[in-house]
Amino acid sequence: MTTPDFPVSATSASPNTGPLTGILIVDLTHVLAGPYASMTLADLGARVIKVERPGSGDDTRSFPPFKGQDSAYFATINHGKESIALDLKSPEDRVVFNKLLSQADVVLENYRPGVMERLGFGWEDLHKRFPKLIYGAVSGFGHSGPDSQRPAYDMVVQARGGVMSITGERNRDPVRVGASIGDIAAGMFLAQGVLASLLEVQKTGLGQKVDIAMLDSQLALLEHAIAITSVTGEAPRPSGARHPSITPFETFHAEDRLFVIAAGNDALFAKLCTALELPLAQDKRFATNPARCENARLLKRLIEAVTIDRPAEHWIAHLTEAGIPTGPIQDVAQVLKDPQILARNMVVDVLDEDGAPAYVAAGNPIKMSGLKDPKTRAPAPRLDGNRQAILDWLEDVSPR
């Protein structure tokens, strides 16, 4: 299922390459969940035409921080895409949108359920007209269930989905996870659903509807919390940095600062005891992981009685040499300079329209032997900045 004769975008440094080369995604989504999915698909080679509201465009165009008049938030999630502004209630713009759909492999939207149906572009209508078209929808609560019409943002689903209930320090107020995992997890699942549908359409010739709920996606992240609740009948509470089912697996105080140790099995715990010169590996209170979990507070104090006497850098080096998973707690500025992260090309420059580095963004974490991984990304589009090029292409492209 390919879309032929793609032009080089006015905002692209080079034609798209990768396993999704030739795939056209018409992207109606805005803010984060949907744009994160289309960014992932674009990094894999798809061409993404972003359909935005005339006048204002994607909400994130007005999100700080700004560089000049441009949002860094928008630029780092929408790099390499194209933009056309269309009012789907306008007869003239509906004609253009229908032409885009006739060439598309995938359409993505994140309106409240029912909006696309009222516009005449819902799944049932489009599937009849374009049987191969994949319809990807992401919303707060999905397209079914009693709350499907309710609005939601990241914090709402983190709270309702249980993630906030296990995040933070014990006996303190619940806190939101610092990254927008309500949106990002939904975007990741949407991208997975689209990729699976692209395989399915090759087999059957029929597109599918991919219905992703942000709330569902939060539940899918609660692997240990669901297991604990279903077996014990008690919902887990926040445990700070400590893992509720593995010990020692948390932060520890060194002389100067906190660092982390993750001894995830009995063999690693024995190595840790040797490295710290602690005679605990055969102690019945700590000999097995269940026993260590029962005595986690005591074990933490015994470990910190040793680690508190030397700087974190010493212990990280010492434990790493002993083969024990450990590491520093880095802020984002430190992360962006981390040699391992830089070696993996996970910090890239988003270019401006003149080809100069303008923003720093996360690289593509999907490393594939046949996928180019450049150190730069093409610019994010100006609102409606590719209109004429897209219209010209639609006039020239052959019917599918």
RABELCOR-V461605 format. One record per backbone hydrogen bond with DSSP energy under -0.5 kcal/mol. NH is the residue of the N-H (numbers start at 1). CO is the residue of the C=O. If there is no record, write none. Layout:
nh & co
NH & CO
NH & CO
This chain:
nh & co
3 & 22
4 & 2
9 & 7
12 & 9
20 & 44
21 & 18
23 & 20
25 & 23
25 & 47
26 & 24
26 & 106
27 & 25
27 & 49
28 & 26
28 & 108
32 & 30
36 & 32
37 & 33
38 & 34
39 & 35
40 & 36
41 & 37
42 & 38
43 & 39
44 & 40
45 & 42
46 & 41
47 & 23
48 & 46
49 & 25
49 & 47
50 & 48
50 & 82
51 & 27
51 & 49
52 & 50
52 & 84
56 & 54
57 & 53
61 & 58
62 & 59
63 & 60
67 & 70
68 & 66
69 & 67
70 & 67
72 & 65
73 & 65
74 & 60
75 & 71
76 & 72
77 & 73
77 & 74
78 & 74
80 & 379
81 & 78
82 & 48
84 & 50
86 & 52
86 & 84
88 & 86
90 & 87
94 & 90
95 & 91
96 & 92
97 & 93
98 & 94
99 & 95
100 & 96
101 & 97
102 & 98
103 & 99
103 & 100
104 & 100
105 & 24
106 & 24
107 & 134
108 & 26
109 & 136
113 & 148
115 & 112
118 & 114
119 & 115
120 & 116
120 & 117
121 & 116
122 & 116
126 & 122
127 & 123
128 & 124
129 & 125
130 & 126
133 & 130
134 & 105
135 & 208
136 & 107
136 & 134
137 & 135
137 & 210
138 & 109
139 & 212
148 & 145
150 & 147
156 & 153
157 & 153
158 & 154
159 & 155
160 & 156
161 & 157
162 & 159
163 & 158
164 & 158
166 & 162
166 & 163
167 & 164
172 & 169
175 & 164
175 & 167
181 & 179
183 & 180
184 & 180
185 & 181
186 & 182
187 & 183
188 & 184
189 & 185
190 & 186
191 & 187
192 & 188
193 & 189
194 & 190
195 & 191
196 & 192
197 & 193
198 & 194
199 & 195
200 & 196
201 & 197
202 & 198
203 & 199
203 & 200
204 & 200
205 & 201
207 & 131
210 & 135
210 & 208
211 & 209
212 & 137
212 & 210
214 & 139
215 & 140
217 & 213
218 & 214
219 & 215
220 & 216
221 & 218
222 & 219
223 & 221
226 & 222
227 & 223
228 & 224
229 & 225
230 & 226
231 & 227
232 & 228
233 & 229
239 & 166
240 & 168
242 & 239
243 & 249
250 & 261
252 & 259
254 & 257
255 & 307
255 & 310
259 & 252
260 & 327
261 & 250
262 & 325
263 & 248
264 & 262
269 & 265
270 & 266
271 & 267
272 & 268
273 & 269
274 & 270
275 & 271
276 & 272
277 & 273
277 & 274
278 & 273
279 & 277
280 & 278
281 & 278
283 & 280
286 & 283
287 & 283
292 & 288
293 & 289
294 & 290
295 & 291
296 & 293
299 & 295
300 & 296
301 & 297
302 & 298
303 & 299
304 & 300
305 & 301
306 & 302
306 & 303
307 & 303
308 & 304
309 & 306
310 & 307
315 & 311
316 & 312
317 & 313
318 & 314
319 & 315
320 & 316
321 & 317
322 & 318
323 & 320
324 & 319
327 & 260
329 & 258
330 & 328
335 & 331
336 & 332
337 & 334
338 & 335
342 & 338
343 & 339
344 & 340
345 & 342
346 & 341
348 & 361
349 & 375
350 & 359
351 & 349
351 & 377
352 & 356
355 & 352
358 & 350
359 & 350
361 & 348
363 & 346
365 & 363
367 & 365
368 & 366
371 & 368
372 & 370
377 & 349
379 & 11
381 & 78
385 & 382
386 & 83
387 & 384
390 & 386
391 & 387
392 & 388
393 & 389
394 & 390
395 & 391
396 & 392
397 & 393
